[in-house]
Amino acid sequence: MNKTTINIIYVLAMVSTVVLVDILFFRHKFWERLVANVGIILVYVAFYFSFIKNR
């Protein structure tokens, strides 16, 4: 697979994780949802720079 395909799959996985966590755990809690979303995105960014960017 080329780099563009890997990036698209990675972004789709990140978006689906954020949406699922929002729906399952933090539906009516704004600040908790915001903090969880930022945390999820930071984990994905760290994983990207650690493993995928060097590929």
N, CA, C, O and CB atoms as a CASP TS submission, in Angstrom:
PFRMAT TS
TARGET T0000
AUTHOR 0000-0000-0000
METHOD Language model
MODEL 1
PARENT N/A
ATOM      1  N   MET     1       0.846  -1.182   0.000  1.00  0.00           N
ATOM      2  CA  MET     1       0.000   0.000   0.000  1.00  0.00           C
ATOM      3  C   MET     1       0.890   1.243   0.000  1.00  0.00           C
ATOM      4  O   MET     1       1.978   1.257   0.575  1.00  0.00           O
ATOM      5  CB  MET     1      -0.962   0.000   1.226  1.00  0.00           C
ATOM      6  N   ASN     2       0.399   2.261  -0.650  1.00  0.00           N
ATOM      7  CA  ASN     2       1.186   3.490  -0.675  1.00  0.00           C
ATOM      8  C   ASN     2       0.870   4.365   0.534  1.00  0.00           C
ATOM      9  O   ASN     2      -0.044   4.074   1.306  1.00  0.00           O
ATOM     10  CB  ASN     2       0.926   4.265  -1.972  1.00  0.00           C
ATOM     11  N   LYS     3       1.628   5.423   0.683  1.00  0.00           N
ATOM     12  CA  LYS     3       1.542   6.295   1.860  1.00  0.00           C
ATOM     13  C   LYS     3       0.174   6.955   2.000  1.00  0.00           C
ATOM     14  O   LYS     3      -0.329   7.089   3.116  1.00  0.00           O
ATOM     15  CB  LYS     3       2.615   7.366   1.789  1.00  0.00           C
ATOM     16  N   THR     4      -0.431   7.366   0.903  1.00  0.00           N
ATOM     17  CA  THR     4      -1.728   8.038   0.953  1.00  0.00           C
ATOM     18  C   THR     4      -2.816   7.102   1.471  1.00  0.00           C
ATOM     19  O   THR     4      -3.656   7.512   2.272  1.00  0.00           O
ATOM     20  CB  THR     4      -2.105   8.565  -0.432  1.00  0.00           C
ATOM     21  N   THR     5      -2.807   5.874   1.029  1.00  0.00           N
ATOM     22  CA  THR     5      -3.805   4.905   1.480  1.00  0.00           C
ATOM     23  C   THR     5      -3.664   4.627   2.971  1.00  0.00           C
ATOM     24  O   THR     5      -4.660   4.543   3.690  1.00  0.00           O
ATOM     25  CB  THR     5      -3.679   3.600   0.688  1.00  0.00           C
ATOM     26  N   ILE     6      -2.447   4.488   3.426  1.00  0.00           N
ATOM     27  CA  ILE     6      -2.207   4.250   4.850  1.00  0.00           C
ATOM     28  C   ILE     6      -2.687   5.440   5.685  1.00  0.00           C
ATOM     29  O   ILE     6      -3.292   5.252   6.740  1.00  0.00           O
ATOM     30  CB  ILE     6      -0.708   3.986   5.107  1.00  0.00           C
ATOM     31  N   ASN     7      -2.424   6.652   5.222  1.00  0.00           N
ATOM     32  CA  ASN     7      -2.867   7.847   5.952  1.00  0.00           C
ATOM     33  C   ASN     7      -4.395   7.948   5.989  1.00  0.00           C
ATOM     34  O   ASN     7      -4.964   8.321   7.014  1.00  0.00           O
ATOM     35  CB  ASN     7      -2.275   9.110   5.309  1.00  0.00           C
ATOM     36  N   ILE     8      -5.050   7.625   4.895  1.00  0.00           N
ATOM     37  CA  ILE     8      -6.519   7.684   4.864  1.00  0.00           C
ATOM     38  C   ILE     8      -7.119   6.659   5.817  1.00  0.00           C
ATOM     39  O   ILE     8      -8.052   6.971   6.557  1.00  0.00           O
ATOM     40  CB  ILE     8      -7.043   7.446   3.434  1.00  0.00           C
ATOM     41  N   ILE     9      -6.592   5.440   5.803  1.00  0.00           N
ATOM     42  CA  ILE     9      -7.081   4.417   6.725  1.00  0.00           C
ATOM     43  C   ILE     9      -6.831   4.824   8.168  1.00  0.00           C
ATOM     44  O   ILE     9      -7.674   4.595   9.035  1.00  0.00           O
ATOM     45  CB  ILE     9      -6.414   3.070   6.435  1.00  0.00           C
ATOM     46  N   TYR    10      -5.672   5.426   8.430  1.00  0.00           N
ATOM     47  CA  TYR    10      -5.329   5.859   9.775  1.00  0.00           C
ATOM     48  C   TYR    10      -6.284   6.945  10.274  1.00  0.00           C
ATOM     49  O   TYR    10      -6.744   6.893  11.415  1.00  0.00           O
ATOM     50  CB  TYR    10      -3.892   6.366   9.811  1.00  0.00           C
ATOM     51  N   VAL    11      -6.580   7.918   9.428  1.00  0.00           N
ATOM     52  CA  VAL    11      -7.493   9.002   9.811  1.00  0.00           C
ATOM     53  C   VAL    11      -8.911   8.455  10.025  1.00  0.00           C
ATOM     54  O   VAL    11      -9.597   8.867  10.960  1.00  0.00           O
ATOM     55  CB  VAL    11      -7.504  10.116   8.728  1.00  0.00           C
ATOM     56  N   LEU    12      -9.343   7.544   9.177  1.00  0.00           N
ATOM     57  CA  LEU    12     -10.671   6.945   9.354  1.00  0.00           C
ATOM     58  C   LEU    12     -10.751   6.154  10.660  1.00  0.00           C
ATOM     59  O   LEU    12     -11.783   6.173  11.330  1.00  0.00           O
ATOM     60  CB  LEU    12     -11.007   6.030   8.165  1.00  0.00           C
ATOM     61  N   ALA    13      -9.678   5.466  11.023  1.00  0.00           N
ATOM     62  CA  ALA    13      -9.657   4.737  12.294  1.00  0.00           C
ATOM     63  C   ALA    13      -9.724   5.705  13.467  1.00  0.00           C
ATOM     64  O   ALA    13     -10.409   5.434  14.454  1.00  0.00           O
ATOM     65  CB  ALA    13      -8.395   3.864  12.398  1.00  0.00           C
ATOM     66  N   MET    14      -9.020   6.831  13.373  1.00  0.00           N
ATOM     67  CA  MET    14      -9.039   7.821  14.443  1.00  0.00           C
ATOM     68  C   MET    14     -10.432   8.424  14.594  1.00  0.00           C
ATOM     69  O   MET    14     -10.935   8.550  15.711  1.00  0.00           O
ATOM     70  CB  MET    14      -8.008   8.923  14.172  1.00  0.00           C
ATOM     71  N   VAL    15     -11.050   8.792  13.494  1.00  0.00           N
ATOM     72  CA  VAL    15     -12.387   9.398  13.542  1.00  0.00           C
ATOM     73  C   VAL    15     -13.407   8.409  14.090  1.00  0.00           C
ATOM     74  O   VAL    15     -14.259   8.779  14.897  1.00  0.00           O
ATOM     75  CB  VAL    15     -12.816   9.877  12.142  1.00  0.00           C
ATOM     76  N   SER    16     -13.325   7.165  13.661  1.00  0.00           N
ATOM     77  CA  SER    16     -14.288   6.185  14.159  1.00  0.00           C
ATOM     78  C   SER    16     -14.095   5.913  15.645  1.00  0.00           C
ATOM     79  O   SER    16     -15.071   5.687  16.360  1.00  0.00           O
ATOM     80  CB  SER    16     -14.171   4.887  13.377  1.00  0.00           C
ATOM     81  N   THR    17     -12.854   5.929  16.119  1.00  0.00           N
ATOM     82  CA  THR    17     -12.612   5.758  17.552  1.00  0.00           C
ATOM     83  C   THR    17     -13.196   6.906  18.355  1.00  0.00           C
ATOM     84  O   THR    17     -13.831   6.684  19.386  1.00  0.00           O
ATOM     85  CB  THR    17     -11.119   5.641  17.829  1.00  0.00           C
ATOM     86  N   VAL    18     -12.990   8.117  17.897  1.00  0.00           N
ATOM     87  CA  VAL    18     -13.523   9.287  18.598  1.00  0.00           C
ATOM     88  C   VAL    18     -15.052   9.244  18.632  1.00  0.00           C
ATOM     89  O   VAL    18     -15.652   9.502  19.675  1.00  0.00           O
ATOM     90  CB  VAL    18     -13.041  10.588  17.922  1.00  0.00           C
ATOM     91  N   VAL    19     -15.676   8.925  17.522  1.00  0.00           N
ATOM     92  CA  VAL    19     -17.142   8.881  17.460  1.00  0.00           C
ATOM     93  C   VAL    19     -17.693   7.777  18.354  1.00  0.00           C
ATOM     94  O   VAL    19     -18.675   7.992  19.065  1.00  0.00           O
ATOM     95  CB  VAL    19     -17.613   8.670  16.011  1.00  0.00           C
ATOM     96  N   LEU    20     -17.082   6.610  18.328  1.00  0.00           N
ATOM     97  CA  LEU    20     -17.552   5.506  19.167  1.00  0.00           C
ATOM     98  C   LEU    20     -17.428   5.818  20.653  1.00  0.00           C
ATOM     99  O   LEU    20     -18.332   5.510  21.430  1.00  0.00           O
ATOM    100  CB  LEU    20     -16.779   4.242  18.845  1.00  0.00           C
ATOM    101  N   VAL    21     -16.325   6.420  21.049  1.00  0.00           N
ATOM    102  CA  VAL    21     -16.151   6.775  22.463  1.00  0.00           C
ATOM    103  C   VAL    21     -17.177   7.835  22.859  1.00  0.00           C
ATOM    104  O   VAL    21     -17.739   7.778  23.952  1.00  0.00           O
ATOM    105  CB  VAL    21     -14.706   7.289  22.732  1.00  0.00           C
ATOM    106  N   ASP    22     -17.419   8.795  21.976  1.00  0.00           N
ATOM    107  CA  ASP    22     -18.433   9.818  22.262  1.00  0.00           C
ATOM    108  C   ASP    22     -19.807   9.193  22.463  1.00  0.00           C
ATOM    109  O   ASP    22     -20.508   9.521  23.420  1.00  0.00           O
ATOM    110  CB  ASP    22     -18.489  10.847  21.128  1.00  0.00           C
ATOM    111  N   ILE    23     -20.186   8.307  21.576  1.00  0.00           N
ATOM    112  CA  ILE    23     -21.521   7.716  21.642  1.00  0.00           C
ATOM    113  C   ILE    23     -21.660   6.773  22.834  1.00  0.00           C
ATOM    114  O   ILE    23     -22.673   6.799  23.532  1.00  0.00           O
ATOM    115  CB  ILE    23     -21.829   6.968  20.350  1.00  0.00           C
ATOM    116  N   LEU    24     -20.646   5.942  23.068  1.00  0.00           N
ATOM    117  CA  LEU    24     -20.764   4.918  24.100  1.00  0.00           C
ATOM    118  C   LEU    24     -20.610   5.440  25.523  1.00  0.00           C
ATOM    119  O   LEU    24     -21.289   4.954  26.428  1.00  0.00           O
ATOM    120  CB  LEU    24     -19.750   3.865  23.860  1.00  0.00           C
ATOM    121  N   PHE    25     -19.739   6.413  25.741  1.00  0.00           N
ATOM    122  CA  PHE    25     -19.409   6.787  27.113  1.00  0.00           C
ATOM    123  C   PHE    25     -19.781   8.217  27.504  1.00  0.00           C
ATOM    124  O   PHE    25     -20.192   8.445  28.642  1.00  0.00           O
ATOM    125  CB  PHE    25     -17.962   6.598  27.326  1.00  0.00           C
ATOM    126  N   PHE    26     -19.650   9.180  26.602  1.00  0.00           N
ATOM    127  CA  PHE    26     -19.768  10.589  26.989  1.00  0.00           C
ATOM    128  C   PHE    26     -20.837  11.334  26.204  1.00  0.00           C
ATOM    129  O   PHE    26     -20.599  12.450  25.743  1.00  0.00           O
ATOM    130  CB  PHE    26     -18.444  11.281  26.805  1.00  0.00           C
ATOM    131  N   ARG    27     -21.988  10.746  26.050  1.00  0.00           N
ATOM    132  CA  ARG    27     -23.021  11.355  25.214  1.00  0.00           C
ATOM    133  C   ARG    27     -23.487  12.716  25.746  1.00  0.00           C
ATOM    134  O   ARG    27     -23.638  13.649  24.957  1.00  0.00           O
ATOM    135  CB  ARG    27     -24.207  10.417  25.105  1.00  0.00           C
ATOM    136  N   HIS    28     -23.717  12.857  27.036  1.00  0.00           N
ATOM    137  CA  HIS    28     -24.282  14.097  27.588  1.00  0.00           C
ATOM    138  C   HIS    28     -23.305  14.839  28.492  1.00  0.00           C
ATOM    139  O   HIS    28     -23.722  15.666  29.303  1.00  0.00           O
ATOM    140  CB  HIS    28     -25.546  13.789  28.364  1.00  0.00           C
ATOM    141  N   LYS    29     -22.024  14.560  28.365  1.00  0.00           N
ATOM    142  CA  LYS    29     -21.007  15.213  29.196  1.00  0.00           C
ATOM    143  C   LYS    29     -20.021  15.926  28.281  1.00  0.00           C
ATOM    144  O   LYS    29     -19.142  15.296  27.693  1.00  0.00           O
ATOM    145  CB  LYS    29     -20.268  14.179  30.117  1.00  0.00           C
ATOM    146  N   PHE    30     -20.172  17.240  28.162  1.00  0.00           N
ATOM    147  CA  PHE    30     -19.392  17.997  27.187  1.00  0.00           C
ATOM    148  C   PHE    30     -17.909  18.023  27.523  1.00  0.00           C
ATOM    149  O   PHE    30     -17.087  17.660  26.682  1.00  0.00           O
ATOM    150  CB  PHE    30     -19.914  19.408  27.093  1.00  0.00           C
ATOM    151  N   TRP    31     -17.546  18.444  28.730  1.00  0.00           N
ATOM    152  CA  TRP    31     -16.129  18.630  29.070  1.00  0.00           C
ATOM    153  C   TRP    31     -15.376  17.307  29.127  1.00  0.00           C
ATOM    154  O   TRP    31     -14.225  17.229  28.699  1.00  0.00           O
ATOM    155  CB  TRP    31     -15.999  19.349  30.405  1.00  0.00           C
ATOM    156  N   GLU    32     -16.012  16.277  29.649  1.00  0.00           N
ATOM    157  CA  GLU    32     -15.365  14.965  29.686  1.00  0.00           C
ATOM    158  C   GLU    32     -15.149  14.435  28.272  1.00  0.00           C
ATOM    159  O   GLU    32     -14.117  13.834  27.973  1.00  0.00           O
ATOM    160  CB  GLU    32     -16.208  13.969  30.506  1.00  0.00           C
ATOM    161  N   ARG    33     -16.125  14.663  27.418  1.00  0.00           N
ATOM    162  CA  ARG    33     -16.002  14.236  26.022  1.00  0.00           C
ATOM    163  C   ARG    33     -14.877  14.981  25.320  1.00  0.00           C
ATOM    164  O   ARG    33     -14.110  14.380  24.568  1.00  0.00           O
ATOM    165  CB  ARG    33     -17.321  14.456  25.275  1.00  0.00           C
ATOM    166  N   LEU    34     -14.773  16.282  25.559  1.00  0.00           N
ATOM    167  CA  LEU    34     -13.719  17.087  24.951  1.00  0.00           C
ATOM    168  C   LEU    34     -12.345  16.605  25.394  1.00  0.00           C
ATOM    169  O   LEU    34     -11.449  16.457  24.563  1.00  0.00           O
ATOM    170  CB  LEU    34     -13.901  18.564  25.305  1.00  0.00           C
ATOM    171  N   VAL    35     -12.164  16.360  26.681  1.00  0.00           N
ATOM    172  CA  VAL    35     -10.876  15.889  27.201  1.00  0.00           C
ATOM    173  C   VAL    35     -10.544  14.506  26.638  1.00  0.00           C
ATOM    174  O   VAL    35      -9.397  14.250  26.274  1.00  0.00           O
ATOM    175  CB  VAL    35     -10.898  15.845  28.748  1.00  0.00           C
ATOM    176  N   ALA    36     -11.519  13.625  26.563  1.00  0.00           N
ATOM    177  CA  ALA    36     -11.290  12.289  26.018  1.00  0.00           C
ATOM    178  C   ALA    36     -10.922  12.363  24.533  1.00  0.00           C
ATOM    179  O   ALA    36     -10.037  11.637  24.081  1.00  0.00           O
ATOM    180  CB  ALA    36     -12.539  11.409  26.215  1.00  0.00           C
ATOM    181  N   ASN    37     -11.585  13.220  23.785  1.00  0.00           N
ATOM    182  CA  ASN    37     -11.270  13.364  22.358  1.00  0.00           C
ATOM    183  C   ASN    37      -9.862  13.896  22.149  1.00  0.00           C
ATOM    184  O   ASN    37      -9.136  13.406  21.284  1.00  0.00           O
ATOM    185  CB  ASN    37     -12.276  14.291  21.680  1.00  0.00           C
ATOM    186  N   VAL    38      -9.475  14.879  22.921  1.00  0.00           N
ATOM    187  CA  VAL    38      -8.114  15.413  22.814  1.00  0.00           C
ATOM    188  C   VAL    38      -7.097  14.329  23.175  1.00  0.00           C
ATOM    189  O   VAL    38      -6.067  14.200  22.513  1.00  0.00           O
ATOM    190  CB  VAL    38      -7.936  16.653  23.734  1.00  0.00           C
ATOM    191  N   GLY    39      -7.378  13.563  24.206  1.00  0.00           N
ATOM    192  CA  GLY    39      -6.474  12.480  24.598  1.00  0.00           C
ATOM    193  C   GLY    39      -6.350  11.420  23.522  1.00  0.00           C
ATOM    194  O   GLY    39      -5.248  10.945  23.249  1.00  0.00           O
ATOM    195  N   ILE    40      -7.454  11.042  22.909  1.00  0.00           N
ATOM    196  CA  ILE    40      -7.425  10.040  21.842  1.00  0.00           C
ATOM    197  C   ILE    40      -6.610  10.551  20.658  1.00  0.00           C
ATOM    198  O   ILE    40      -5.808   9.814  20.086  1.00  0.00           O
ATOM    199  CB  ILE    40      -8.858   9.681  21.392  1.00  0.00           C
ATOM    200  N   ILE    41      -6.815  11.796  20.297  1.00  0.00           N
ATOM    201  CA  ILE    41      -6.083  12.367  19.167  1.00  0.00           C
ATOM    202  C   ILE    41      -4.592  12.450  19.481  1.00  0.00           C
ATOM    203  O   ILE    41      -3.768  12.184  18.605  1.00  0.00           O
ATOM    204  CB  ILE    41      -6.632  13.761  18.817  1.00  0.00           C
ATOM    205  N   LEU    42      -4.226  12.811  20.709  1.00  0.00           N
ATOM    206  CA  LEU    42      -2.816  12.857  21.074  1.00  0.00           C
ATOM    207  C   LEU    42      -2.166  11.483  21.012  1.00  0.00           C
ATOM    208  O   LEU    42      -1.015  11.360  20.594  1.00  0.00           O
ATOM    209  CB  LEU    42      -2.657  13.437  22.463  1.00  0.00           C
ATOM    210  N   VAL    43      -2.893  10.449  21.423  1.00  0.00           N
ATOM    211  CA  VAL    43      -2.359   9.087  21.337  1.00  0.00           C
ATOM    212  C   VAL    43      -2.158   8.694  19.875  1.00  0.00           C
ATOM    213  O   VAL    43      -1.129   8.116  19.528  1.00  0.00           O
ATOM    214  CB  VAL    43      -3.305   8.081  22.041  1.00  0.00           C
ATOM    215  N   TYR    44      -3.120   8.999  19.022  1.00  0.00           N
ATOM    216  CA  TYR    44      -2.979   8.685  17.601  1.00  0.00           C
ATOM    217  C   TYR    44      -1.817   9.453  16.971  1.00  0.00           C
ATOM    218  O   TYR    44      -1.079   8.896  16.159  1.00  0.00           O
ATOM    219  CB  TYR    44      -4.277   9.002  16.860  1.00  0.00           C
ATOM    220  N   VAL    45      -1.648  10.716  17.334  1.00  0.00           N
ATOM    221  CA  VAL    45      -0.545  11.511  16.782  1.00  0.00           C
ATOM    222  C   VAL    45       0.796  10.950  17.239  1.00  0.00           C
ATOM    223  O   VAL    45       1.727  10.856  16.438  1.00  0.00           O
ATOM    224  CB  VAL    45      -0.675  12.990  17.203  1.00  0.00           C
ATOM    225  N   ALA    46       0.911  10.578  18.504  1.00  0.00           N
ATOM    226  CA  ALA    46       2.155   9.999  19.004  1.00  0.00           C
ATOM    227  C   ALA    46       2.469   8.687  18.299  1.00  0.00           C
ATOM    228  O   ALA    46       3.616   8.436  17.931  1.00  0.00           O
ATOM    229  CB  ALA    46       2.072   9.778  20.515  1.00  0.00           C
ATOM    230  N   PHE    47       1.456   7.851  18.110  1.00  0.00           N
ATOM    231  CA  PHE    47       1.648   6.586  17.403  1.00  0.00           C
ATOM    232  C   PHE    47       2.061   6.833  15.962  1.00  0.00           C
ATOM    233  O   PHE    47       2.912   6.117  15.434  1.00  0.00           O
ATOM    234  CB  PHE    47       0.369   5.743  17.450  1.00  0.00           C
ATOM    235  N   TYR    48       1.474   7.832  15.316  1.00  0.00           N
ATOM    236  CA  TYR    48       1.802   8.162  13.934  1.00  0.00           C
ATOM    237  C   TYR    48       3.264   8.570  13.815  1.00  0.00           C
ATOM    238  O   TYR    48       3.987   8.074  12.951  1.00  0.00           O
ATOM    239  CB  TYR    48       0.892   9.283  13.415  1.00  0.00           C
ATOM    240  N   PHE    49       3.694   9.475  14.686  1.00  0.00           N
ATOM    241  CA  PHE    49       5.080   9.941  14.590  1.00  0.00           C
ATOM    242  C   PHE    49       6.074   8.861  15.001  1.00  0.00           C
ATOM    243  O   PHE    49       7.227   8.895  14.572  1.00  0.00           O
ATOM    244  CB  PHE    49       5.278  11.177  15.455  1.00  0.00           C
ATOM    245  N   SER    50       5.656   7.921  15.811  1.00  0.00           N
ATOM    246  CA  SER    50       6.560   6.857  16.250  1.00  0.00           C
ATOM    247  C   SER    50       6.729   5.771  15.186  1.00  0.00           C
ATOM    248  O   SER    50       7.843   5.295  14.967  1.00  0.00           O
ATOM    249  CB  SER    50       6.045   6.237  17.541  1.00  0.00           C
ATOM    250  N   PHE    51       5.649   5.375  14.529  1.00  0.00           N
ATOM    251  CA  PHE    51       5.705   4.195  13.696  1.00  0.00           C
ATOM    252  C   PHE    51       5.406   4.438  12.226  1.00  0.00           C
ATOM    253  O   PHE    51       6.090   3.889  11.362  1.00  0.00           O
ATOM    254  CB  PHE    51       4.770   3.198  14.216  1.00  0.00           C
ATOM    255  N   ILE    52       4.415   5.235  11.926  1.00  0.00           N
ATOM    256  CA  ILE    52       3.946   5.315  10.554  1.00  0.00           C
ATOM    257  C   ILE    52       4.731   6.345   9.719  1.00  0.00           C
ATOM    258  O   ILE    52       4.968   6.113   8.534  1.00  0.00           O
ATOM    259  CB  ILE    52       2.471   5.658  10.545  1.00  0.00           C
ATOM    260  N   LYS    53       5.126   7.450  10.304  1.00  0.00           N
ATOM    261  CA  LYS    53       5.803   8.483   9.557  1.00  0.00           C
ATOM    262  C   LYS    53       7.142   7.997   9.003  1.00  0.00           C
ATOM    263  O   LYS    53       7.547   8.408   7.916  1.00  0.00           O
ATOM    264  CB  LYS    53       6.009   9.697  10.430  1.00  0.00           C
ATOM    265  N   ASN    54       7.821   7.138   9.733  1.00  0.00           N
ATOM    266  CA  ASN    54       9.139   6.663   9.304  1.00  0.00           C
ATOM    267  C   ASN    54       9.065   5.607   8.217  1.00  0.00           C
ATOM    268  O   ASN    54      10.101   5.202   7.690  1.00  0.00           O
ATOM    269  CB  ASN    54       9.890   6.110  10.479  1.00  0.00           C
ATOM    270  N   ARG    55       7.919   5.169   7.882  1.00  0.00           N
ATOM    271  CA  ARG    55       7.743   4.112   6.900  1.00  0.00           C
ATOM    272  C   ARG    55       8.054   4.529   5.516  1.00  0.00           C
ATOM    273  O   ARG    55       7.945   3.726   4.590  1.00  0.00           O
ATOM    274  CB  ARG    55       6.383   3.607   6.941  1.00  0.00           C
TER
END
